[in-house]
């Protein structure tokens, strides 16, 4: 294959743009992870409250202080901060 390269396997960080994350998990957030569906036991994770449902190495966070979407203030002129949605243990 032209311009191919061999890489070593291992643990590496993977970065997604906010737009890619929104597209990839928006439907999950609106259905599976939506609090009301969990409380109503309509979510497949309703019986998993308090249990690990992601790999222990997985972290999902939003940091608007990183490029390419650098934004030091939100639409209410409050400083943006790192928001962790899922944290590795």
C-alpha positions in Angstrom: 0.0 0.0 0.0 1.4 3.4 -0.9 2.5 5.6 2.0 1.7 3.0 4.6 3.7 2.7 7.8 3.9 0.2 10.6 3.0 1.4 14.1 3.5 -0.2 17.5 0.4 -1.2 19.4 -0.3 0.3 22.8 -2.3 2.7 24.8 -2.6 6.1 23.2 -4.9 9.1 23.8 -7.5 9.7 21.1 -8.9 13.2 20.6 -12.2 14.0 18.9 -13.5 17.4 17.9 -16.6 18.5 19.7 -18.6 18.1 16.5 -17.5 14.5 16.1 -18.4 13.7 19.7 -21.8 15.3 19.3 -22.5 13.2 16.3 -21.2 10.0 17.7 -22.9 10.0 21.1 -25.8 12.6 20.9 -28.4 9.9 20.3 -27.1 7.8 23.2 -27.2 10.9 25.5 -30.8 11.6 24.5 -32.0 8.1 25.0 -29.7 5.6 26.9 -28.1 8.2 29.3 -31.1 10.5 29.7 -32.0 10.7 33.4 -35.8 10.4 32.8 -35.4 7.1 30.8 -33.2 5.7 33.5 -35.6 6.6 36.3 -38.5 5.1 34.3 -36.5 2.0 33.7 -36.8 2.5 29.9 -33.0 2.7 29.5 -30.9 -0.5 29.0 -28.6 0.9 31.7 -31.3 1.5 34.3 -30.2 -1.5 36.3 -26.6 -0.4 36.1 -26.8 2.7 38.4 -23.7 2.7 40.5 -21.9 0.1 38.4 -19.2 0.5 35.8 -20.5 0.4 32.3 -17.4 1.7 30.5 -13.8 0.3 30.3 -11.9 1.5 33.3 -9.4 3.3 31.0 -12.1 5.4 29.3 -12.6 9.1 30.1 -14.9 11.5 28.2 -14.5 15.2 28.9 -15.1 18.6 27.3 -12.4 21.2 27.5 -13.2 24.4 25.5 -9.8 25.8 26.3 -8.2 23.4 23.8 -7.9 24.0 20.1 -9.6 23.9 17.6 -12.6 25.2 19.5 -10.9 27.5 22.0 -13.6 29.4 23.8 -12.6 31.0 27.2 -16.1 32.2 28.0 -19.6 30.7 27.5 -22.6 32.5 26.1 -23.3 33.9 29.5 -19.8 35.4 29.8 -18.8 32.8 32.4 -15.3 31.2 32.2 -15.4 27.8 30.6 -14.0 24.8 32.5 -13.2 21.2 32.0 -16.4 19.1 32.3 -15.9 15.4 32.9 -18.8 13.2 31.8 -17.2 9.8 32.2 -14.1 9.3 34.3 -11.6 6.4 34.1 -11.0 4.7 37.4 
